[in-house]
């Protein structure tokens, strides 16, 4: 809807403007865009009219209604609140991590890696110590 506030636009133009406004972070799928526009129109947030195309068939032009502008104001405030919450979470994570640098995936020294040896096997020196203790306990 933000792309429609400045002026009415037809679907193809709207698609280009959305991608431009979001630096292509929000890809505008044509089918999804038109479904979304129909839903906004059903909700009274957008209206459409047929207009003559500059070089071809008629084009459907969409524009935001006054109710749509009100909803856009509410969305903006909601997104600002969410951004504040997300910023706070990121700061909390940054504080928790402190000076911990991220581990590289190819780093083979995993502190959580388990030893693959048999836990019932003991080193020869440990076996001797156990034997000596058993011998003195039995005496």
C-alpha positions in Angstrom: 0.0 0.0 0.0 2.9 2.3 0.6 3.7 2.2 -3.1 0.1 3.3 -3.9 0.0 6.3 -1.5 1.8 8.7 -3.9 -0.4 7.9 -6.9 -2.5 5.2 -8.4 -0.6 2.5 -10.2 -1.3 -0.5 -12.3 -0.1 -4.0 -11.3 3.1 -4.2 -13.4 4.2 -0.7 -12.3 3.3 -1.5 -8.7 5.4 -4.6 -8.9 8.5 -2.6 -10.1 8.0 0.1 -7.4 7.7 -2.4 -4.6 11.0 -4.1 -5.6 12.6 -0.7 -6.0 11.4 0.6 -2.7 12.6 -2.5 -0.9 15.9 -2.8 -2.8 14.5 -6.2 -4.1 14.3 -7.5 -0.5 10.5 -8.0 -1.1 10.1 -9.8 -4.4 6.7 -9.0 -5.9 5.3 -12.3 -7.2 2.7 -11.3 -9.8 0.1 -13.9 -8.8 0.5 -13.1 -5.1 0.5 -9.3 -5.7 -2.9 -9.5 -7.6 -4.4 -11.8 -4.9 -3.2 -9.3 -2.2 -4.6 -6.4 -4.2 -8.0 -8.1 -4.5 -8.1 -8.9 -0.8 -7.2 -5.2 0.1 -10.0 -4.1 -2.3 -12.5 -6.5 -0.6 -11.5 -4.9 2.8 -12.0 -1.4 1.4 -8.4 -0.4 1.7 -7.7 -0.1 -2.0 -10.0 0.6 -5.0 -9.4 -0.1 -8.6 -10.6 1.3 -11.9 -10.0 0.4 -15.5 -8.0 2.9 -17.5 -6.8 3.1 -21.1 -3.3 1.7 -21.4 -0.7 4.0 -23.0 0.3 1.4 -25.6 -2.2 -1.4 -25.5 -5.2 -2.8 -23.7 -6.9 -1.3 -20.7 -5.1 -1.5 -17.4 -6.5 -1.8 -13.9 -5.3 1.1 -11.8 -5.2 0.7 -8.0 -5.2 3.5 -5.4 -5.4 3.6 -1.6 -8.6 4.6 0.0 -8.7 7.0 3.1 -9.3 3.9 5.2 -6.2 2.3 3.6 -4.2 5.4 4.6 -5.4 5.1 8.2 -4.4 1.4 8.3 -1.0 2.2 6.8 -0.5 4.7 9.6 -1.4 1.9 12.1 0.9 -0.6 10.4 3.8 1.9 10.5 3.4 2.4 14.3 3.1 -1.4 14.8 6.3 -2.0 12.8 8.1 0.8 14.7 7.2 -1.0 18.0 8.3 -4.3 16.6 11.6 -2.7 15.4 12.2 -1.4 18.9 11.6 -4.9 20.4 13.9 -6.5 17.8 16.6 -3.9 18.4 16.4 -4.7 22.1 16.7 -8.4 21.5 19.7 -7.9 19.2 21.4 -5.7 21.9 20.7 -8.3 24.6 22.2 -11.0 22.4 25.2 -8.8 21.6 25.7 -8.2 25.4 25.4 -11.9 26.1 28.0 -12.8 23.5 30.4 -10.1 24.6 33.7 -10.8 23.1 32.8 -14.3 22.0 33.6 -14.5 18.3 31.6 -16.8 16.1 33.0 -20.3 15.5 33.9 -21.1 11.9 32.1 -24.1 10.5 35.4 -25.6 9.4 36.9 -25.3 12.9 37.6 -28.9 13.9 38.1 -28.1 17.6 34.5 -28.6 18.8 34.2 -28.1 22.6 31.1 -30.2 22.6 32.6 -33.1 20.6 32.6 -36.4 22.5 35.4 -38.8 22.8 34.8 -41.8 20.5 36.8 -44.2 22.8 35.1 -46.9 24.9 34.2 -45.5 28.3 34.9 -48.9 29.9 38.5 -49.0 28.7 40.9 -47.3 31.0 44.5 -46.3 30.4 47.1 -48.9 31.5 48.3 -46.6 34.3 44.8 -46.3 35.6 44.4 -50.1 35.5 47.5 -50.5 37.6 46.2 -47.8 40.1 42.9 -49.6 40.4 44.6 -52.9 40.9 46.9 -51.5 43.6 43.9 -50.0 45.4 41.9 -53.2 45.2 44.9 -55.1 46.6 45.3 -52.8 49.6 41.6 -52.8 50.3 41.4 -56.6 50.4 44.4 -57.0 52.7 
